[in-house]
Amino acid sequence: MAKLILTHEVTGLGAAGDIVEVKNGYARNYLLPRGFAITWSKGGEKQVESIQAARAARAVASLEEAKELAAKLSSKPVKVQVKTGESGRLFGTVKVDDIAKSVEAAGLGTVDKRKVELPEHIKTTGNYEATVRLHEDVSATITLQVVAAAKKK
């Protein structure tokens, strides 16, 4: 088991500043290369305090903003335009990056693509739902309208 200090929020594991123990492979192959964590050390504990203090300061200010953004996101559907074949099947799938860009294009604000969670792969046109974690206490459900993009002639 590896003892780490999280530098970013990781779904199902913890928030920035948390000290966690994970399996060596998960730490070595996922968390450390992506910069989501640093290895724990006695000197690192000082960093934990500063990370948690910064997180607490941001949390108070961002809670109200997160509630407002959640209300906006839930209010109307977001149209996601994608390339499709003849039968409405997509070329690939809808990615969280596509959703984040569509939310911004719809004028609903900016959403971090790492905070968007899809319950399933979207491979056909239609209506779907996605969840956006805006704050540790606030998440919003977005209604997605996946439609075919206009074909160029």
C-alpha distance (Angstrom), angle and dihedral (degrees) to the residues before:
residue distance angle dihedral
M1 . . .
A2 3.79 . .
K3 3.79 123.3 .
L4 3.81 112.1 -141.3
I5 3.80 141.4 173.0
L6 3.79 112.3 -134.2
T7 3.81 115.3 -131.3
H8 3.84 94.7 -177.3
E9 3.78 134.6 30.4
V10 3.82 111.8 -88.5
T11 3.81 117.2 -165.9
G12 3.78 111.4 -116.2
L13 3.79 93.6 8.2
G14 3.80 111.5 61.9
A15 3.78 149.0 -83.0
A16 3.79 132.3 -77.6
G17 3.79 111.5 -64.3
D18 3.80 95.7 26.4
I19 3.80 118.5 129.4
V20 3.80 110.1 -136.5
E21 3.78 138.7 174.4
V22 3.79 115.7 -138.1
K23 3.78 135.9 165.4
N24 3.79 114.7 -79.2
G25 3.81 95.0 -116.1
Y26 3.82 93.1 52.2
A27 3.79 90.2 50.5
R28 3.81 96.0 43.1
N29 3.83 98.1 41.8
Y30 3.81 104.0 33.3
L31 3.80 119.4 11.7
L32 3.81 101.9 40.5
P33 3.85 99.7 41.8
R34 3.81 91.9 49.2
G35 3.80 92.7 48.1
F36 3.81 94.1 -118.4
A37 3.83 91.5 127.1
I38 3.78 145.0 14.3
T39 3.78 127.0 -146.7
W40 3.78 115.5 -90.8
S41 3.79 119.0 -110.0
K42 3.78 135.9 156.0
G43 3.81 89.4 -103.2
G44 3.79 88.7 48.8
E45 3.78 90.8 63.6
K46 3.81 88.6 73.4
Q47 3.80 87.7 56.7
V48 3.81 89.5 52.0
E49 3.79 91.0 60.1
S50 3.81 92.8 50.2
I51 3.84 92.6 45.2
Q52 3.81 91.4 50.1
A53 3.82 92.5 46.0
A54 3.81 91.1 51.5
R55 3.82 90.4 46.0
A56 3.81 91.4 51.7
A57 3.81 92.2 49.9
R58 3.81 91.9 49.8
A59 3.81 92.4 44.4
V60 3.80 94.9 59.2
A61 3.80 93.4 49.3
S62 3.77 95.9 40.0
L63 3.82 98.5 47.5
E64 3.81 93.4 77.4
E65 3.80 91.5 43.1
A66 3.80 90.3 49.1
K67 3.82 91.8 52.4
E68 3.81 91.3 50.1
L69 3.81 92.3 47.5
A70 3.81 91.3 47.3
A71 3.81 90.2 54.6
K72 3.82 90.4 49.7
L73 3.79 94.0 47.7
S74 3.79 93.6 48.7
S75 3.81 93.6 46.6
K76 3.79 100.6 74.4
P77 3.80 138.1 12.4
V78 3.79 121.5 -98.9
K79 3.79 117.6 -131.2
V80 3.81 114.4 -138.4
Q81 3.81 114.1 -167.2
V82 3.81 116.1 -155.5
K83 3.78 139.0 167.6
T84 3.80 112.2 -96.7
G85 3.77 140.0 -179.1
E86 3.80 126.9 -124.9
S87 3.82 96.8 -76.9
G88 3.82 96.8 47.5
R89 3.81 95.0 -97.8
L90 3.78 114.4 139.1
F91 3.77 127.2 -121.1
G92 3.81 94.1 -117.1
T93 3.81 120.3 -28.7
V94 3.79 137.8 -61.4
K95 3.80 107.7 -90.2
V96 3.80 127.5 -150.7
D97 3.81 87.6 -115.2
D98 3.84 89.3 59.4
I99 3.80 89.7 52.0
A100 3.82 93.6 48.5
K101 3.82 90.8 50.4
S102 3.82 92.1 47.1
V103 3.82 91.7 51.2
E104 3.80 90.0 52.1
A105 3.83 92.1 45.3
A106 3.82 89.6 51.9
G107 3.82 88.8 57.7
L108 3.81 95.0 -116.4
G109 3.80 95.9 124.9
T110 3.77 134.5 -97.1
V111 3.79 123.4 -52.3
D112 3.79 126.0 -169.8
K113 3.80 107.8 -121.5
R114 3.82 90.1 -140.6
K115 3.80 89.0 63.9
V116 3.82 95.3 55.2
E117 3.81 115.2 99.0
L118 3.80 123.4 -167.5
P119 3.82 117.2 -162.1
E120 3.82 91.2 -153.6
H121 3.80 141.5 8.6
I122 3.79 110.9 -88.5
K123 3.81 108.5 -137.4
T124 3.83 103.2 153.6
T125 3.79 136.8 44.7
G126 3.81 117.6 -93.7
N127 3.80 141.6 83.5
Y128 3.80 120.9 -43.4
E129 3.79 138.9 163.4
A130 3.80 129.6 -127.9
T131 3.79 131.2 -176.8
V132 3.79 123.9 -132.6
R133 3.81 119.6 -161.7
L134 3.80 103.3 -146.4
H135 3.80 98.2 167.0
E136 3.78 134.3 -4.1
D137 3.83 88.6 -96.6
V138 3.83 98.7 32.9
S139 3.77 130.0 63.9
A140 3.79 129.4 162.1
T141 3.78 132.2 -151.2
I142 3.79 114.2 -136.8
T143 3.79 122.5 -158.1
L144 3.80 108.7 -139.9
Q145 3.79 124.3 -157.1
V146 3.79 105.6 -160.8
V147 3.81 107.8 -159.8
A148 3.78 135.8 170.7
A149 3.78 115.2 -96.4
A150 3.79 116.4 -121.5
K151 3.79 109.3 -90.3
K152 3.78 116.5 -120.3
K153 3.79 116.7 -125.5
